[in-house]
Amino acid sequence: MGRQRKRVVTGEADPPLTRKDEKPATLQRKEKKKKLDIGKIFINISIGLCIFSLTWFFYALYMRSSLAKRVVTLHHSPPVLDANSTSAEVSPERFWGSYRPQVYFGMKTRSPRSVVTGMMWMRQFSEVDVNLRHTCEQGDRLQGYGWLMHDGLSFGVQEIHDSDFTLTTEFVKRMGGEHGGDWTWRITAKQHSSAPHAPVISLMFYAAADTQGSLEAHVEERNRLGSITGFSEELGNFKITFRKPVAGESSSAKYASYNYLQTLSPGLERLTDIVRNSLNRRFVYSPPSGEKRQYIAVDTYKPPHQPKPADLRKESDFVLHQVTVQMPFQIEVLFESGSFRNRPNQLSAAAMTEELGERKAAFDAKFEKTFGLQAKGLGHAQVKFSKAALSNMLGGMGYFYGQSVVQSVYNEYPLLYPEGALFTAVPSRSFFPRGFLWDEGFHQLLLSKWDPQVTREVTAHWLDLVNMEGWIPREQILGDEARSKVPAEFVVQRNENANPPTLFLALQKLVEQLQANPDAESSRPTLPFLRRLYPRLQTWFEWYNTTQTGPLPNSYRWRGRDKDTNLFLNPKTLTSGLDDYPRASHPSAEERHVDLHCWMALASGIMARVARLLGEPHEEYERTHQTLSDNALLDELHWSDQLRSFSDYGNHTQAVSLQQEKVYVPPGQPRHQFLVARLVRSVRRAPKSQFVNALGYISLFPFLLHVLTPDSPKLEHIFRDMRDVDKLWTPYGLRSLSRADPLYMKRNTEHDAPYWRGPIWININYLAVRALHHYGNTEGPYQEKAAALYQELRTNIMNNVYREYAETGYIWEQYNDSTGSGQGSHPFTGWSALTVLIMAEQY
């Protein structure tokens, strides 16, 4: 015991003794391999995740790029209009026209880069230094201007009332040749009887190319420009001749001084500035009997030295003829197409007078046949007013070409929309001389009665601007001339923003005309027109029905409300068309807008009607229409028991006001070094989800668009509110917001006067008269009440609009609800011209 045993050695070596924590090699190799496998798995997973992340990243980039491009990708279906639909070859009778609504008098063709013609004028020897008139400006303070007669095709007669004289501008077109034929202008100048001396004025007639075409001046007798010859792709060769002025309608010559200007222009919006910067006083007016006086006339153009970026646009020919003459006088300008062969005579003097007389007689006959005002017993003065209202809408139609500036949420910066053309009426030649989507549907209610082809072409132009998403930019600012009249903050159009789809009202009229008289020459083109329009119409409707939905099923919400709630008493909803009409005080996604609900009820019904007419599937549109027209659903979403009226719903409080912003000025610091205090909104009570309870135009929409059934008890409440003088009723029409509302006639900011918060608007009053006519002629418990209100409201509107026109020379944007006085922009012969349909009782 205690001794070690003897070690026995054999032929095989004993395995080495291992420590207790040592593992066999095979086990180590297995574990090492296992670790390698796990590492490889992690590496593979990491590589896979990287590949997936990169793939997702590039896919996201691709999708964002693809989504960003959608806003500027036009609809995939064939355009409604062929590319050459407005050319002289296809539509010669509409090729030339007064398609420059932003100038007092001018003409162009319906082509993208048309040679344009126009007129400027200037009073000589006046107290005002240079009173050059060219573009329609409210600041010119003319006593009135506008078309008295215009058929939209072949002739027009306009009167322009300046301070102490009147200019009558007339034009007549004559078809012939391959380039739209000839036309002649006649300008007659007469002094007012109150003028102490016969005024001396300068008329300036010009032609200007727009990046293509050429013009050449032909000078006679030193400074007198006898004619301009030119060439352009769409006009071929042409000649413009300037006749000498004569005394009135006689042929006796008048003394005149002549000047001309021949230069280059970088853009049509620069023409006024070019003329202004070429004026010189070095010329002498020396009539045979009278004193010699220096007058202002065009000389050499000298560009102003201004630190502005260089204008890199291509310059084009600009030629101007100035004639300075004492009133009274008459002067003619002749345009003759080089392709007009076998011309019977020149369209001037007696030939012009004869043609003009024939066109006037034809216009009078068509007007009475269409509207029947004389047969209704209206007086001569009211009929003349109605002709002027229609003529101003026709004479205010424009042809625009260019690119909108647009942006979507996927674009960091605005993009240029594809180039496009737009033939459209405009709301106001002075203030809004461009296309507005929701105005245009109202315009076409009148024009579809006069000439359905105009409505088809205008609607086609608008729908040809729809993009692949179904969105149409709501304000069309096409070309440099149009853009020069728009403040920068309104130029960019955003693709989440809608506008009321009023073109469905125009389509409704076309469909009614077709179904009432399918064999009529004026209606026959409607069916093929609708067939080409339909794919775009579907996408346009679906865009509304998907992008403007509300928080609850079958509810709708306008996008694009002002987000800076601190500065607005009630954030505007420009997209609804009723800019500052009170909505929920705190914009949110939970809002429900009753007017948009009703527009969608109307649109879905017309979509169903068009689809049935074309033999297309209509059931889905019919179901949508029935759902949105369900009066029980409408009550559930929009009836306010508190107001007993239809209302918007949202996050709202009425306890708001504009107050002076508090600006802290440290002690001892001068006050003028700090920002001037602004008016900002003060909220005295927190908002909550509730009905907005603002009684006004929005409350009437279920009635205005005939969504309510004739037996709906809600009509009783609507008629009561309409007729209440403390709410909506006035002797001049329905006011836009109840006089009892807290925001009635309240400013929205320190700079924004009330707009849709009390004044009377004719488009909504037209819808009200139309709805009263509908319910007054439909059997139901409120039929008699509707018929009585109809007579009263119709009389009030037509009498007031006519009276203001007779007193001021203008049809106005809106009318004061206390006095009936016209206010806002003028002339406004957009939807205010619907007074003609009210007088004619055509709805």
Disulfide bonds with the S-S distance in Angstrom:
none
